[in-house]
């Protein structure tokens, strides 16, 4: 179910319905079990962070980017971590 919400969220993000996308991404994130699919959780919270950046909510963006970095570290995905660190730097 979480991946279904992710798909709906991504479509809304793509068509520039950012608030709807944010709501669906948050729902998708909440539906993943705590210790499951770290890569997908990292992608979701990264996009949530991007939306918060667009909304000018930099503290919320920073928080989500920090979560994403933690998740990328769990799966040892350096490229995701580096990309998210770059986004994190943009919040300062």
N, CA, C and O atoms as a GROMACS GRO file, in nm:
protein
  368
    1UNK      N    1   0.083  -0.119   0.000
    1UNK     CA    2   0.000   0.000   0.000
    1UNK      C    3   0.087   0.125   0.000
    1UNK      O    4   0.054   0.224  -0.066
    2UNK      N    5   0.198   0.122   0.074
    2UNK     CA    6   0.286   0.238   0.082
    2UNK      C    7   0.337   0.278  -0.057
    2UNK      O    8   0.344   0.397  -0.089
    3UNK      N    9   0.372   0.180  -0.138
    3UNK     CA   10   0.423   0.211  -0.272
    3UNK      C   11   0.314   0.269  -0.362
    3UNK      O   12   0.342   0.348  -0.452
    4UNK      N   13   0.189   0.230  -0.338
    4UNK     CA   14   0.077   0.288  -0.413
    4UNK      C   15   0.064   0.437  -0.382
    4UNK      O   16   0.048   0.520  -0.472
    5UNK      N   17   0.071   0.470  -0.253
    5UNK     CA   18   0.067   0.611  -0.215
    5UNK      C   19   0.187   0.686  -0.271
    5UNK      O   20   0.175   0.802  -0.312
    6UNK      N   21   0.302   0.620  -0.274
    6UNK     CA   22   0.421   0.682  -0.333
    6UNK      C   23   0.395   0.715  -0.480
    6UNK      O   24   0.429   0.824  -0.526
    7UNK      N   25   0.336   0.622  -0.553
    7UNK     CA   26   0.306   0.645  -0.694
    7UNK      C   27   0.211   0.761  -0.715
    7UNK      O   28   0.232   0.845  -0.803
    8UNK      N   29   0.105   0.766  -0.635
    8UNK     CA   30   0.008   0.876  -0.645
    8UNK      C   31   0.077   1.008  -0.610
    8UNK      O   32   0.054   1.110  -0.676
    9UNK      N   33   0.160   1.006  -0.508
    9UNK     CA   34   0.232   1.127  -0.468
    9UNK      C   35   0.324   1.175  -0.580
    9UNK      O   36   0.330   1.294  -0.608
   10UNK      N   37   0.394   1.082  -0.643
   10UNK     CA   38   0.488   1.120  -0.748
   10UNK      C   39   0.415   1.184  -0.866
   10UNK      O   40   0.464   1.281  -0.924
   11UNK      N   41   0.299   1.131  -0.902
   11UNK     CA   42   0.220   1.190  -1.011
   11UNK      C   43   0.182   1.334  -0.974
   11UNK      O   44   0.194   1.425  -1.056
   12UNK      N   45   0.135   1.353  -0.852
   12UNK     CA   46   0.098   1.488  -0.809
   12UNK      C   47   0.218   1.581  -0.808
   12UNK      O   48   0.206   1.698  -0.844
   13UNK      N   49   0.333   1.530  -0.766
   13UNK     CA   50   0.456   1.609  -0.768
   13UNK      C   51   0.491   1.648  -0.911
   13UNK      O   52   0.527   1.763  -0.938
   14UNK      N   53   0.480   1.554  -1.001
   14UNK     CA   54   0.514   1.577  -1.142
   14UNK      C   55   0.424   1.681  -1.207
   14UNK      O   56   0.470   1.760  -1.289
   15UNK      N   57   0.294   1.682  -1.171
   15UNK     CA   58   0.201   1.779  -1.231
   15UNK      C   59   0.194   1.908  -1.148
   15UNK      O   60   0.104   1.990  -1.168
   16UNK      N   61   0.288   1.924  -1.058
   16UNK     CA   62   0.303   2.047  -0.980
   16UNK      C   63   0.192   2.069  -0.877
   16UNK      O   64   0.162   2.183  -0.841
   17UNK      N   65   0.132   1.963  -0.830
   17UNK     CA   66   0.035   1.969  -0.719
   17UNK      C   67   0.111   1.934  -0.591
   17UNK      O   68   0.093   1.827  -0.534
   18UNK      N   69   0.196   2.027  -0.548
   18UNK     CA   70   0.292   1.998  -0.442
   18UNK      C   71   0.225   1.967  -0.307
   18UNK      O   72   0.271   1.878  -0.236
   19UNK      N   73   0.119   2.038  -0.271
   19UNK     CA   74   0.056   2.011  -0.142
   19UNK      C   75  -0.006   1.871  -0.141
   19UNK      O   76   0.008   1.798  -0.043
   20UNK      N   77  -0.073   1.835  -0.250
   20UNK     CA   78  -0.129   1.700  -0.258
   20UNK      C   79  -0.017   1.595  -0.256
   20UNK      O   80  -0.028   1.492  -0.189
   21UNK      N   81   0.089   1.624  -0.328
   21UNK     CA   82   0.204   1.531  -0.330
   21UNK      C   83   0.259   1.514  -0.189
   21UNK      O   84   0.287   1.402  -0.146
   22UNK      N   85   0.276   1.624  -0.118
   22UNK     CA   86   0.328   1.618   0.018
   22UNK      C   87   0.240   1.530   0.106
   22UNK      O   88   0.290   1.448   0.182
   23UNK      N   89   0.110   1.549   0.096
   23UNK     CA   90   0.017   1.469   0.177
   23UNK      C   91   0.030   1.320   0.146
   23UNK      O   92   0.034   1.238   0.237
   24UNK      N   93   0.038   1.286   0.018
   24UNK     CA   94   0.051   1.145  -0.020
   24UNK      C   95   0.188   1.087   0.017
   24UNK      O   96   0.198   0.972   0.057
   25UNK      N   97   0.294   1.167   0.003
   25UNK     CA   98   0.426   1.119   0.043
   25UNK      C   99   0.431   1.092   0.193
   25UNK      O  100   0.488   0.992   0.237
   26UNK      N  101   0.372   1.182   0.271
   26UNK     CA  102   0.367   1.161   0.416
   26UNK      C  103   0.291   1.034   0.450
   26UNK      O  104   0.331   0.958   0.538
   27UNK      N  105   0.180   1.010   0.381
   27UNK     CA  106   0.102   0.889   0.405
   27UNK      C  107   0.184   0.765   0.368
   27UNK      O  108   0.185   0.667   0.443
   28UNK      N  109   0.251   0.770   0.254
   28UNK     CA  110   0.335   0.657   0.213
   28UNK      C  111   0.442   0.629   0.318
   28UNK      O  112   0.465   0.514   0.354
   29UNK      N  113   0.507   0.735   0.366
   29UNK     CA  114   0.612   0.719   0.466
   29UNK      C  115   0.557   0.655   0.593
   29UNK      O  116   0.623   0.571   0.654
   30UNK      N  117   0.438   0.694   0.633
   30UNK     CA  118   0.380   0.640   0.756
   30UNK      C  119   0.339   0.494   0.743
   30UNK      O  120   0.326   0.424   0.844
   31UNK      N  121   0.318   0.448   0.622
   31UNK     CA  122   0.272   0.310   0.601
   31UNK      C  123   0.385   0.207   0.593
   31UNK      O  124   0.360   0.088   0.605
   32UNK      N  125   0.508   0.253   0.572
   32UNK     CA  126   0.618   0.158   0.570
   32UNK      C  127   0.645   0.107   0.710
   32UNK      O  128   0.646   0.186   0.805
   33UNK      N  129   0.666  -0.022   0.726
   33UNK     CA  130   0.706  -0.073   0.858
   33UNK      C  131   0.838  -0.008   0.901
   33UNK      O  132   0.916   0.036   0.816
   34UNK      N  133   0.860  -0.001   1.029
   34UNK     CA  134   0.975   0.071   1.084
   34UNK      C  135   1.110   0.027   1.025
   34UNK      O  136   1.193   0.112   0.991
   35UNK      N  137   1.132  -0.101   1.011
   35UNK     CA  138   1.263  -0.151   0.964
   35UNK      C  139   1.254  -0.216   0.826
   35UNK      O  140   1.306  -0.326   0.805
   36UNK      N  141   1.189  -0.148   0.733
   36UNK     CA  142   1.166  -0.207   0.602
   36UNK      C  143   1.190  -0.104   0.493
   36UNK      O  144   1.150   0.012   0.506
   37UNK      N  145   1.254  -0.146   0.387
   37UNK     CA  146   1.270  -0.064   0.266
   37UNK      C  147   1.335   0.072   0.295
   37UNK      O  148   1.276   0.176   0.268
   38UNK      N  149   1.455   0.068   0.348
   38UNK     CA  150   1.524   0.192   0.379
   38UNK      C  151   1.544   0.279   0.256
   38UNK      O  152   1.534   0.402   0.265
   39UNK      N  153   1.572   0.219   0.143
   39UNK     CA  154   1.594   0.296   0.021
   39UNK      C  155   1.468   0.373  -0.018
   39UNK      O  156   1.475   0.491  -0.052
   40UNK      N  157   1.353   0.306  -0.015
   40UNK     CA  158   1.228   0.374  -0.050
   40UNK      C  159   1.196   0.483   0.051
   40UNK      O  160   1.151   0.592   0.013
   41UNK      N  161   1.217   0.455   0.180
   41UNK     CA  162   1.192   0.557   0.281
   41UNK      C  163   1.284   0.677   0.259
   41UNK      O  164   1.242   0.791   0.276
   42UNK      N  165   1.408   0.651   0.222
   42UNK     CA  166   1.502   0.760   0.195
   42UNK      C  167   1.454   0.846   0.078
   42UNK      O  168   1.460   0.968   0.085
   43UNK      N  169   1.409   0.782  -0.026
   43UNK     CA  170   1.359   0.857  -0.142
   43UNK      C  171   1.238   0.942  -0.104
   43UNK      O  172   1.228   1.058  -0.145
   44UNK      N  173   1.148   0.884  -0.027
   44UNK     CA  174   1.027   0.957   0.012
   44UNK      C  175   1.062   1.080   0.095
   44UNK      O  176   1.016   1.190   0.066
   45UNK      N  177   1.143   1.062   0.198
   45UNK     CA  178   1.172   1.178   0.284
   45UNK      C  179   1.259   1.281   0.213
   45UNK      O  180   1.255   1.399   0.248
   46UNK      N  181   1.338   1.240   0.116
   46UNK     CA  182   1.412   1.336   0.036
   46UNK      C  183   1.316   1.424  -0.044
   46UNK      O  184   1.332   1.546  -0.048
   47UNK      N  185   1.218   1.363  -0.107
   47UNK     CA  186   1.121   1.440  -0.184
   47UNK      C  187   1.037   1.528  -0.092
   47UNK      O  188   1.005   1.642  -0.127
   48UNK      N  189   1.000   1.476   0.024
   48UNK     CA  190   0.927   1.559   0.121
   48UNK      C  191   1.013   1.681   0.156
   48UNK      O  192   0.961   1.793   0.164
   49UNK      N  193   1.141   1.660   0.177
   49UNK     CA  194   1.231   1.771   0.205
   49UNK      C  195   1.235   1.873   0.092
   49UNK      O  196   1.236   1.993   0.116
   50UNK      N  197   1.237   1.824  -0.032
   50UNK     CA  198   1.236   1.915  -0.147
   50UNK      C  199   1.109   2.000  -0.151
   50UNK      O  200   1.114   2.119  -0.180
   51UNK      N  201   0.996   1.938  -0.122
   51UNK     CA  202   0.870   2.012  -0.121
   51UNK      C  203   0.872   2.118  -0.011
   51UNK      O  204   0.832   2.232  -0.032
   52UNK      N  205   0.920   2.079   0.108
   52UNK     CA  206   0.929   2.177   0.216
   52UNK      C  207   1.021   2.293   0.177
   52UNK      O  208   0.995   2.408   0.212
   53UNK      N  209   1.129   2.263   0.105
   53UNK     CA  210   1.218   2.371   0.058
   53UNK      C  211   1.141   2.466  -0.033
   53UNK      O  212   1.153   2.588  -0.020
   54UNK      N  213   1.063   2.410  -0.124
   54UNK     CA  214   0.984   2.495  -0.214
   54UNK      C  215   0.885   2.580  -0.138
   54UNK      O  216   0.856   2.693  -0.178
   55UNK      N  217   0.833   2.528  -0.027
   55UNK     CA  218   0.738   2.602   0.055
   55UNK      C  219   0.808   2.700   0.149
   55UNK      O  220   0.742   2.776   0.219
   56UNK      N  221   0.941   2.698   0.150
   56UNK     CA  222   1.016   2.788   0.236
   56UNK      C  223   1.026   2.741   0.380
   56UNK      O  224   1.065   2.819   0.468
   57UNK      N  225   0.991   2.617   0.405
   57UNK     CA  226   0.996   2.560   0.540
   57UNK      C  227   1.128   2.484   0.556
   57UNK      O  228   1.133   2.361   0.549
   58UNK      N  229   1.234   2.560   0.579
   58UNK     CA  230   1.369   2.504   0.575
   58UNK      C  231   1.398   2.409   0.691
   58UNK      O  232   1.472   2.313   0.674
   59UNK      N  233   1.342   2.436   0.809
   59UNK     CA  234   1.365   2.344   0.921
   59UNK      C  235   1.303   2.207   0.893
   59UNK      O  236   1.364   2.104   0.924
   60UNK      N  237   1.184   2.206   0.836
   60UNK     CA  238   1.120   2.079   0.802
   60UNK      C  239   1.198   2.008   0.691
   60UNK      O  240   1.212   1.886   0.693
   61UNK      N  241   1.248   2.085   0.595
   61UNK     CA  242   1.330   2.028   0.488
   61UNK      C  243   1.455   1.965   0.547
   61UNK      O  244   1.490   1.852   0.514
   62UNK      N  245   1.522   2.038   0.635
   62UNK     CA  246   1.644   1.989   0.698
   62UNK      C  247   1.618   1.858   0.773
   62UNK      O  248   1.695   1.763   0.762
   63UNK      N  249   1.511   1.854   0.848
   63UNK     CA  250   1.477   1.734   0.925
   63UNK      C  251   1.459   1.613   0.835
   63UNK      O  252   1.507   1.504   0.865
   64UNK      N  253   1.390   1.633   0.723
   64UNK     CA  254   1.367   1.521   0.630
   64UNK      C  255   1.495   1.480   0.560
   64UNK      O  256   1.517   1.361   0.536
   65UNK      N  257   1.579   1.576   0.525
   65UNK     CA  258   1.707   1.541   0.463
   65UNK      C  259   1.795   1.462   0.560
   65UNK      O  260   1.866   1.370   0.520
   66UNK      N  261   1.792   1.500   0.688
   66UNK     CA  262   1.869   1.426   0.789
   66UNK      C  263   1.821   1.281   0.798
   66UNK      O  264   1.902   1.189   0.807
   67UNK      N  265   1.688   1.262   0.796
   67UNK     CA  266   1.633   1.125   0.797
   67UNK      C  267   1.681   1.047   0.675
   67UNK      O  268   1.722   0.932   0.686
   68UNK      N  269   1.675   1.112   0.560
   68UNK     CA  270   1.716   1.045   0.436
   68UNK      C  271   1.861   1.001   0.443
   68UNK      O  272   1.895   0.890   0.402
   69UNK      N  273   1.947   1.087   0.495
   69UNK     CA  274   2.088   1.053   0.507
   69UNK      C  275   2.105   0.930   0.595
   69UNK      O  276   2.183   0.840   0.563
   70UNK      N  277   2.033   0.926   0.706
   70UNK     CA  278   2.038   0.810   0.795
   70UNK      C  279   1.993   0.683   0.723
   70UNK      O  280   2.056   0.578   0.737
   71UNK      N  281   1.886   0.692   0.647
   71UNK     CA  282   1.836   0.576   0.573
   71UNK      C  283   1.935   0.531   0.466
   71UNK      O  284   1.959   0.411   0.450
   72UNK      N  285   1.993   0.627   0.393
   72UNK     CA  286   2.092   0.591   0.290
   72UNK      C  287   2.214   0.524   0.353
   72UNK      O  288   2.272   0.433   0.294
   73UNK      N  289   2.252   0.567   0.472
   73UNK     CA  290   2.364   0.503   0.541
   73UNK      C  291   2.331   0.358   0.577
   73UNK      O  292   2.419   0.272   0.574
   74UNK      N  293   2.205   0.330   0.611
   74UNK     CA  294   2.164   0.194   0.647
   74UNK      C  295   2.179   0.096   0.530
   74UNK      O  296   2.204  -0.022   0.550
   75UNK      N  297   2.163   0.148   0.406
   75UNK     CA  298   2.177   0.061   0.290
   75UNK      C  299   2.310   0.083   0.218
   75UNK      O  300   2.334   0.028   0.111
   76UNK      N  301   2.396   0.164   0.280
   76UNK     CA  302   2.530   0.191   0.225
   76UNK      C  303   2.522   0.245   0.082
   76UNK      O  304   2.595   0.200  -0.006
   77UNK      N  305   2.432   0.341   0.061
   77UNK     CA  306   2.413   0.400  -0.072
   77UNK      C  307   2.475   0.540  -0.071
   77UNK      O  308   2.409   0.640  -0.041
   78UNK      N  309   2.603   0.545  -0.106
   78UNK     CA  310   2.681   0.668  -0.099
   78UNK      C  311   2.627   0.777  -0.191
   78UNK      O  312   2.623   0.893  -0.152
   79UNK      N  313   2.585   0.742  -0.312
   79UNK     CA  314   2.536   0.842  -0.406
   79UNK      C  315   2.413   0.914  -0.350
   79UNK      O  316   2.401   1.036  -0.361
   80UNK      N  317   2.321   0.838  -0.290
   80UNK     CA  318   2.204   0.900  -0.228
   80UNK      C  319   2.242   0.991  -0.114
   80UNK      O  320   2.186   1.100  -0.098
   81UNK      N  321   2.337   0.947  -0.034
   81UNK     CA  322   2.383   1.026   0.080
   81UNK      C  323   2.446   1.157   0.032
   81UNK      O  324   2.414   1.264   0.085
   82UNK      N  325   2.534   1.150  -0.066
   82UNK     CA  326   2.602   1.269  -0.117
   82UNK      C  327   2.501   1.367  -0.177
   82UNK      O  328   2.508   1.488  -0.152
   83UNK      N  329   2.409   1.315  -0.256
   83UNK     CA  330   2.307   1.402  -0.316
   83UNK      C  331   2.223   1.471  -0.211
   83UNK      O  332   2.190   1.589  -0.224
   84UNK      N  333   2.188   1.399  -0.106
   84UNK     CA  334   2.106   1.456   0.000
   84UNK      C  335   2.186   1.555   0.084
   84UNK      O  336   2.132   1.655   0.131
   85UNK      N  337   2.314   1.527   0.105
   85UNK     CA  338   2.399   1.624   0.176
   85UNK      C  339   2.405   1.757   0.100
   85UNK      O  340   2.407   1.863   0.162
   86UNK      N  341   2.408   1.750  -0.032
   86UNK     CA  342   2.407   1.871  -0.114
   86UNK      C  343   2.277   1.949  -0.092
   86UNK      O  344   2.278   2.071  -0.078
   87UNK      N  345   2.164   1.877  -0.089
   87UNK     CA  346   2.035   1.942  -0.063
   87UNK      C  347   2.032   2.000   0.078
   87UNK      O  348   1.981   2.110   0.099
   88UNK      N  349   2.087   1.927   0.172
   88UNK     CA  350   2.091   1.974   0.310
   88UNK      C  351   2.168   2.105   0.320
   88UNK      O  352   2.127   2.197   0.391
   89UNK      N  353   2.279   2.115   0.248
   89UNK     CA  354   2.359   2.237   0.249
   89UNK      C  355   2.278   2.356   0.198
   89UNK      O  356   2.300   2.469   0.243
   90UNK      N  357   2.186   2.333   0.108
   90UNK     CA  358   2.104   2.441   0.053
   90UNK      C  359   2.003   2.495   0.153
   90UNK      O  360   1.943   2.600   0.130
   91UNK      N  361   1.983   2.426   0.264
   91UNK     CA  362   1.889   2.475   0.366
   91UNK      C  363   1.955   2.577   0.458
   91UNK      O  364   1.887   2.641   0.538
   92UNK      N  365   2.088   2.593   0.446
   92UNK     CA  366   2.159   2.688   0.534
   92UNK      C  367   2.187   2.817   0.463
   92UNK      O  368   2.246   2.908   0.521
   0.00000   0.00000   0.00000
